[in-house]
């Protein structure tokens, strides 16, 4: 069975004060579209989900305790499960994120 979420039907949520759209969710993975705005603060945190991101627009800085990298439109990254990380918003940005397994607190 194919699970389809039409654009206008995406559920709007927030995490750390960041607005995002909950897109397709399957048994093993979920996709979100984050809407970062300058002033949003995503502090260091960890979760038991692998996180993969693709920057659609804007600029963000993805940090771990050991690394820091600035990403712009077209860049992608992955963070292993349980890796402590943070995201700094350099300029307003939109990003697709995939989590595996799905994050129950985002549903």
VMD Tcl script that builds the backbone (N, CA, C; Angstrom):
set m [mol new atoms 321]
animate dup $m
set s [atomselect $m all]
$s set {name element resname resid chain x y z} {
  {N N UNK 1 A 0.846 -1.186 0.000}
  {CA C UNK 1 A 0.000 0.000 0.000}
  {C C UNK 1 A 0.889 1.246 0.000}
  {N N UNK 2 A 0.531 2.240 -0.758}
  {CA C UNK 2 A 1.265 3.495 -0.830}
  {C C UNK 2 A 0.566 4.514 0.062}
  {N N UNK 3 A 1.325 5.153 0.930}
  {CA C UNK 3 A 0.786 6.205 1.798}
  {C C UNK 3 A 1.117 7.539 1.144}
  {N N UNK 4 A 0.101 8.302 0.781}
  {CA C UNK 4 A 0.282 9.592 0.108}
  {C C UNK 4 A -0.204 10.703 1.027}
  {N N UNK 5 A 0.593 11.764 1.131}
  {CA C UNK 5 A 0.170 12.982 1.827}
  {C C UNK 5 A 0.235 14.104 0.793}
  {N N UNK 6 A -0.881 14.598 0.404}
  {CA C UNK 6 A -0.937 15.721 -0.539}
  {C C UNK 6 A -0.484 16.985 0.190}
  {N N UNK 7 A 0.209 17.860 -0.533}
  {CA C UNK 7 A 0.765 19.072 0.074}
  {C C UNK 7 A -0.166 19.801 1.024}
  {N N UNK 8 A -1.383 20.136 0.583}
  {CA C UNK 8 A -2.284 20.879 1.471}
  {C C UNK 8 A -2.745 20.078 2.688}
  {N N UNK 9 A -2.579 18.745 2.636}
  {CA C UNK 9 A -3.034 17.892 3.733}
  {C C UNK 9 A -1.956 17.616 4.782}
  {N N UNK 10 A -0.736 18.102 4.560}
  {CA C UNK 10 A 0.344 17.860 5.525}
  {C C UNK 10 A -0.030 18.478 6.872}
  {N N UNK 11 A 0.154 17.711 7.928}
  {CA C UNK 11 A -0.164 18.201 9.271}
  {C C UNK 11 A 0.947 19.124 9.756}
  {N N UNK 12 A 0.567 20.264 10.311}
  {CA C UNK 12 A 1.546 21.225 10.810}
  {C C UNK 12 A 1.829 20.937 12.274}
  {N N UNK 13 A 3.112 20.949 12.616}
  {CA C UNK 13 A 3.572 20.655 13.969}
  {C C UNK 13 A 4.663 21.656 14.347}
  {N N UNK 14 A 5.124 21.589 15.595}
  {CA C UNK 14 A 6.287 22.360 16.034}
  {C C UNK 14 A 7.168 21.479 16.909}
  {N N UNK 15 A 8.462 21.763 16.877}
  {CA C UNK 15 A 9.440 21.115 17.743}
  {C C UNK 15 A 10.505 22.151 18.053}
  {N N UNK 16 A 10.811 22.357 19.329}
  {CA C UNK 16 A 11.748 23.405 19.762}
  {C C UNK 16 A 11.320 24.767 19.217}
  {N N UNK 17 A 10.028 24.967 19.007}
  {CA C UNK 17 A 9.526 26.229 18.479}
  {C C UNK 17 A 9.647 26.368 16.983}
  {N N UNK 18 A 10.135 25.336 16.285}
  {CA C UNK 18 A 10.289 25.361 14.836}
  {C C UNK 18 A 9.049 24.746 14.199}
  {N N UNK 19 A 8.447 25.470 13.274}
  {CA C UNK 19 A 7.293 24.941 12.546}
  {C C UNK 19 A 7.766 23.919 11.523}
  {N N UNK 20 A 7.005 22.824 11.403}
  {CA C UNK 20 A 7.308 21.856 10.362}
  {C C UNK 20 A 6.038 21.172 9.892}
  {N N UNK 21 A 6.123 20.600 8.697}
  {CA C UNK 21 A 5.027 19.830 8.121}
  {C C UNK 21 A 5.362 18.352 8.266}
  {N N UNK 22 A 4.422 17.577 8.772}
  {CA C UNK 22 A 4.579 16.136 8.839}
  {C C UNK 22 A 4.146 15.577 7.492}
  {N N UNK 23 A 5.085 14.984 6.782}
  {CA C UNK 23 A 4.805 14.460 5.446}
  {C C UNK 23 A 4.538 12.963 5.555}
  {N N UNK 24 A 5.026 12.175 4.648}
  {CA C UNK 24 A 4.750 10.738 4.641}
  {C C UNK 24 A 5.388 10.050 5.852}
  {N N UNK 25 A 4.639 9.096 6.407}
  {CA C UNK 25 A 5.121 8.280 7.525}
  {C C UNK 25 A 4.861 6.825 7.176}
  {N N UNK 26 A 5.918 6.027 7.247}
  {CA C UNK 26 A 5.792 4.592 7.012}
  {C C UNK 26 A 6.200 3.842 8.260}
  {N N UNK 27 A 6.184 2.522 8.207}
  {CA C UNK 27 A 6.534 1.737 9.385}
  {C C UNK 27 A 7.991 1.923 9.819}
  {N N UNK 28 A 8.903 2.243 8.878}
  {CA C UNK 28 A 10.324 2.318 9.190}
  {C C UNK 28 A 10.933 3.715 9.092}
  {N N UNK 29 A 10.224 4.672 8.498}
  {CA C UNK 29 A 10.794 6.011 8.294}
  {C C UNK 29 A 9.682 7.053 8.236}
  {N N UNK 30 A 10.069 8.310 8.472}
  {CA C UNK 30 A 9.139 9.429 8.340}
  {C C UNK 30 A 9.875 10.601 7.700}
  {N N UNK 31 A 9.112 11.458 7.020}
  {CA C UNK 31 A 9.677 12.645 6.390}
  {C C UNK 31 A 8.970 13.883 6.916}
  {N N UNK 32 A 9.760 14.919 7.181}
  {CA C UNK 32 A 9.218 16.207 7.595}
  {C C UNK 32 A 9.822 17.303 6.728}
  {N N UNK 33 A 9.127 18.428 6.664}
  {CA C UNK 33 A 9.670 19.623 6.023}
  {C C UNK 33 A 9.741 20.690 7.099}
  {N N UNK 34 A 10.974 21.025 7.494}
  {CA C UNK 34 A 11.212 22.010 8.538}
  {C C UNK 34 A 11.195 23.408 7.932}
  {N N UNK 35 A 10.667 24.372 8.700}
  {CA C UNK 35 A 10.608 25.772 8.271}
  {C C UNK 35 A 11.393 26.597 9.298}
  {N N UNK 36 A 12.698 26.647 9.145}
  {CA C UNK 36 A 13.559 27.370 10.083}
  {C C UNK 36 A 13.480 28.872 9.844}
  {N N UNK 37 A 13.443 29.627 10.913}
  {CA C UNK 37 A 13.464 31.084 10.832}
  {C C UNK 37 A 14.560 31.599 11.754}
  {N N UNK 38 A 15.245 32.655 11.319}
  {CA C UNK 38 A 16.271 33.254 12.166}
  {C C UNK 38 A 15.634 33.542 13.519}
  {N N UNK 39 A 16.302 33.174 14.569}
  {CA C UNK 39 A 15.763 33.321 15.913}
  {C C UNK 39 A 15.322 31.985 16.496}
  {N N UNK 40 A 15.029 30.986 15.627}
  {CA C UNK 40 A 14.751 29.639 16.141}
  {C C UNK 40 A 16.009 29.093 16.804}
  {N N UNK 41 A 15.823 28.363 17.890}
  {CA C UNK 41 A 16.959 27.765 18.607}
  {C C UNK 41 A 16.706 26.270 18.731}
  {N N UNK 42 A 17.575 25.473 18.137}
  {CA C UNK 42 A 17.502 24.026 18.273}
  {C C UNK 42 A 18.725 23.618 19.098}
  {N N UNK 43 A 18.556 23.451 20.413}
  {CA C UNK 43 A 19.692 23.177 21.293}
  {C C UNK 43 A 20.244 21.771 21.069}
  {N N UNK 44 A 21.409 21.513 21.649}
  {CA C UNK 44 A 21.967 20.171 21.580}
  {C C UNK 44 A 20.961 19.190 22.166}
  {N N UNK 45 A 20.746 18.109 21.451}
  {CA C UNK 45 A 19.827 17.060 21.874}
  {C C UNK 45 A 20.210 15.771 21.145}
  {N N UNK 46 A 19.636 14.678 21.551}
  {CA C UNK 46 A 19.850 13.392 20.888}
  {C C UNK 46 A 18.533 12.633 20.876}
  {N N UNK 47 A 18.368 11.757 19.913}
  {CA C UNK 47 A 17.192 10.898 19.834}
  {C C UNK 47 A 17.624 9.566 19.235}
  {N N UNK 48 A 16.850 8.528 19.447}
  {CA C UNK 48 A 17.244 7.190 18.986}
  {C C UNK 48 A 16.984 6.956 17.501}
  {N N UNK 49 A 16.828 8.031 16.734}
  {CA C UNK 49 A 16.520 7.932 15.312}
  {C C UNK 49 A 17.694 8.447 14.493}
  {N N UNK 50 A 18.031 7.751 13.418}
  {CA C UNK 50 A 18.950 8.320 12.446}
  {C C UNK 50 A 18.228 9.490 11.791}
  {N N UNK 51 A 18.957 10.565 11.503}
  {CA C UNK 51 A 18.370 11.770 10.898}
  {C C UNK 51 A 19.135 12.103 9.636}
  {N N UNK 52 A 18.406 12.284 8.542}
  {CA C UNK 52 A 19.002 12.682 7.270}
  {C C UNK 52 A 18.300 13.951 6.826}
  {N N UNK 53 A 19.069 14.953 6.415}
  {CA C UNK 53 A 18.494 16.225 6.002}
  {C C UNK 53 A 18.948 16.649 4.624}
  {N N UNK 54 A 18.077 17.385 3.934}
  {CA C UNK 54 A 18.365 17.968 2.631}
  {C C UNK 54 A 17.883 19.411 2.665}
  {N N UNK 55 A 18.809 20.360 2.517}
  {CA C UNK 55 A 18.472 21.784 2.607}
  {C C UNK 55 A 17.875 22.242 1.275}
  {N N UNK 56 A 16.642 22.739 1.347}
  {CA C UNK 56 A 15.943 23.224 0.158}
  {C C UNK 56 A 16.265 24.682 -0.141}
  {N N UNK 57 A 16.421 25.481 0.930}
  {CA C UNK 57 A 16.703 26.912 0.765}
  {C C UNK 57 A 17.342 27.431 2.048}
  {N N UNK 58 A 18.031 28.559 1.943}
  {CA C UNK 58 A 18.614 29.206 3.116}
  {C C UNK 58 A 19.946 28.598 3.535}
  {N N UNK 59 A 20.361 28.950 4.769}
  {CA C UNK 59 A 21.642 28.462 5.315}
  {C C UNK 59 A 21.452 28.082 6.771}
  {N N UNK 60 A 22.000 26.910 7.123}
  {CA C UNK 60 A 21.985 26.437 8.503}
  {C C UNK 60 A 23.369 25.922 8.863}
  {N N UNK 61 A 23.614 25.807 10.154}
  {CA C UNK 61 A 24.846 25.182 10.639}
  {C C UNK 61 A 24.424 23.970 11.456}
  {N N UNK 62 A 24.930 22.796 11.076}
  {CA C UNK 62 A 24.664 21.561 11.811}
  {C C UNK 62 A 25.901 21.258 12.647}
  {N N UNK 63 A 25.675 21.062 13.945}
  {CA C UNK 63 A 26.786 20.836 14.865}
  {C C UNK 63 A 26.615 19.520 15.608}
  {N N UNK 64 A 27.732 18.868 15.873}
  {CA C UNK 64 A 27.810 17.810 16.865}
  {C C UNK 64 A 28.837 18.305 17.870}
  {N N UNK 65 A 29.116 17.525 18.883}
  {CA C UNK 65 A 30.134 17.955 19.846}
  {C C UNK 65 A 31.520 17.994 19.213}
  {N N UNK 66 A 31.695 17.324 18.056}
  {CA C UNK 66 A 33.013 17.256 17.419}
  {C C UNK 66 A 33.100 18.007 16.091}
  {N N UNK 67 A 31.955 18.354 15.482}
  {CA C UNK 67 A 31.983 18.953 14.150}
  {C C UNK 67 A 31.009 20.115 14.036}
  {N N UNK 68 A 31.254 20.945 13.022}
  {CA C UNK 68 A 30.371 22.058 12.694}
  {C C UNK 68 A 30.481 22.287 11.195}
  {N N UNK 69 A 29.333 22.292 10.516}
  {CA C UNK 69 A 29.360 22.490 9.069}
  {C C UNK 69 A 28.192 23.386 8.657}
  {N N UNK 70 A 28.475 24.344 7.766}
  {CA C UNK 70 A 27.442 25.227 7.224}
  {C C UNK 70 A 26.911 24.585 5.948}
  {N N UNK 71 A 25.583 24.527 5.844}
  {CA C UNK 71 A 24.932 23.916 4.696}
  {C C UNK 71 A 24.021 24.919 4.004}
  {N N UNK 72 A 23.957 24.833 2.682}
  {CA C UNK 72 A 23.096 25.697 1.879}
  {C C UNK 72 A 22.244 24.827 0.963}
  {N N UNK 73 A 21.368 25.458 0.203}
  {CA C UNK 73 A 20.457 24.739 -0.684}
  {C C UNK 73 A 21.203 23.714 -1.533}
  {N N UNK 74 A 20.682 22.490 -1.532}
  {CA C UNK 74 A 21.281 21.401 -2.299}
  {C C UNK 74 A 22.193 20.508 -1.488}
  {N N UNK 75 A 22.580 20.946 -0.274}
  {CA C UNK 75 A 23.439 20.138 0.586}
  {C C UNK 75 A 22.600 19.158 1.400}
  {N N UNK 76 A 23.197 18.023 1.742}
  {CA C UNK 76 A 22.525 17.039 2.583}
  {C C UNK 76 A 23.493 16.510 3.630}
  {N N UNK 77 A 22.948 15.857 4.652}
  {CA C UNK 77 A 23.762 15.338 5.747}
  {C C UNK 77 A 23.045 14.173 6.408}
  {N N UNK 78 A 23.776 13.420 7.199}
  {CA C UNK 78 A 23.161 12.390 8.040}
  {C C UNK 78 A 23.793 12.441 9.421}
  {N N UNK 79 A 22.978 12.165 10.424}
  {CA C UNK 79 A 23.420 12.120 11.817}
  {C C UNK 79 A 23.024 10.752 12.358}
  {N N UNK 80 A 23.986 9.989 12.881}
  {CA C UNK 80 A 23.650 8.668 13.418}
  {C C UNK 80 A 22.696 8.768 14.611}
  {N N UNK 81 A 21.954 7.708 14.828}
  {CA C UNK 81 A 21.070 7.625 15.994}
  {C C UNK 81 A 21.874 7.879 17.262}
  {N N UNK 82 A 21.283 8.595 18.189}
  {CA C UNK 82 A 21.834 8.889 19.523}
  {C C UNK 82 A 23.012 9.859 19.519}
  {N N UNK 83 A 23.378 10.429 18.360}
  {CA C UNK 83 A 24.449 11.425 18.292}
  {C C UNK 83 A 23.903 12.774 18.753}
  {N N UNK 84 A 24.527 13.373 19.744}
  {CA C UNK 84 A 24.092 14.682 20.220}
  {C C UNK 84 A 24.394 15.722 19.140}
  {N N UNK 85 A 23.402 16.567 18.830}
  {CA C UNK 85 A 23.567 17.545 17.753}
  {C C UNK 85 A 22.690 18.766 17.998}
  {N N UNK 86 A 22.982 19.820 17.239}
  {CA C UNK 86 A 22.256 21.082 17.313}
  {C C UNK 86 A 22.198 21.671 15.911}
  {N N UNK 87 A 21.248 22.579 15.682}
  {CA C UNK 87 A 21.167 23.276 14.400}
  {C C UNK 87 A 21.046 24.764 14.684}
  {N N UNK 88 A 21.922 25.544 14.067}
  {CA C UNK 88 A 21.865 27.001 14.153}
  {C C UNK 88 A 21.293 27.529 12.841}
  {N N UNK 89 A 20.411 28.498 12.947}
  {CA C UNK 89 A 19.794 29.073 11.753}
  {C C UNK 89 A 20.563 30.335 11.377}
  {N N UNK 90 A 21.252 30.291 10.258}
  {CA C UNK 90 A 22.030 31.436 9.785}
  {C C UNK 90 A 21.128 32.393 9.016}
  {N N UNK 91 A 20.268 31.825 8.176}
  {CA C UNK 91 A 19.232 32.606 7.492}
  {C C UNK 91 A 18.010 31.700 7.333}
  {N N UNK 92 A 16.841 32.291 7.165}
  {CA C UNK 92 A 15.624 31.492 7.023}
  {C C UNK 92 A 15.892 30.351 6.041}
  {N N UNK 93 A 15.401 29.163 6.383}
  {CA C UNK 93 A 15.695 27.983 5.571}
  {C C UNK 93 A 14.539 26.993 5.643}
  {N N UNK 94 A 14.415 26.204 4.591}
  {CA C UNK 94 A 13.509 25.058 4.567}
  {C C UNK 94 A 14.365 23.819 4.340}
  {N N UNK 95 A 13.988 22.727 5.007}
  {CA C UNK 95 A 14.781 21.505 4.928}
  {C C UNK 95 A 13.870 20.287 4.991}
  {N N UNK 96 A 14.126 19.313 4.146}
  {CA C UNK 96 A 13.476 18.016 4.267}
  {C C UNK 96 A 14.302 17.171 5.224}
  {N N UNK 97 A 13.640 16.480 6.133}
  {CA C UNK 97 A 14.325 15.573 7.054}
  {C C UNK 97 A 13.648 14.216 7.011}
  {N N UNK 98 A 14.458 13.175 7.089}
  {CA C UNK 98 A 13.972 11.807 7.174}
  {C C UNK 98 A 14.496 11.225 8.477}
  {N N UNK 99 A 13.607 10.580 9.222}
  {CA C UNK 99 A 13.971 9.929 10.478}
  {C C UNK 99 A 13.649 8.446 10.372}
  {N N UNK 100 A 14.576 7.627 10.849}
  {CA C UNK 100 A 14.322 6.206 10.912}
  {C C UNK 100 A 14.830 5.670 12.236}
  {N N UNK 101 A 13.996 4.999 13.003}
  {CA C UNK 101 A 12.568 4.817 12.782}
  {C C UNK 101 A 11.822 6.143 12.963}
  {N N UNK 102 A 10.521 6.176 12.672}
  {CA C UNK 102 A 9.747 7.401 12.844}
  {C C UNK 102 A 9.806 7.898 14.299}
  {N N UNK 103 A 9.719 9.207 14.459}
  {CA C UNK 103 A 9.715 9.804 15.799}
  {C C UNK 103 A 8.281 9.897 16.311}
  {N N UNK 104 A 7.927 9.116 17.310}
  {CA C UNK 104 A 6.535 9.125 17.787}
  {C C UNK 104 A 6.091 10.489 18.305}
  {N N UNK 105 A 7.012 11.291 18.860}
  {CA C UNK 105 A 6.623 12.594 19.390}
  {C C UNK 105 A 6.287 13.593 18.287}
  {N N UNK 106 A 6.590 13.279 17.024}
  {CA C UNK 106 A 6.259 14.153 15.898}
  {C C UNK 106 A 4.887 13.838 15.324}
  {N N UNK 107 A 4.307 12.717 15.691}
  {CA C UNK 107 A 3.028 12.307 15.081}
  {C C UNK 107 A 1.872 13.100 15.588}
}
mol reanalyze $m
mol bondsrecalc $m
mol representation Tube
mol addrep $m
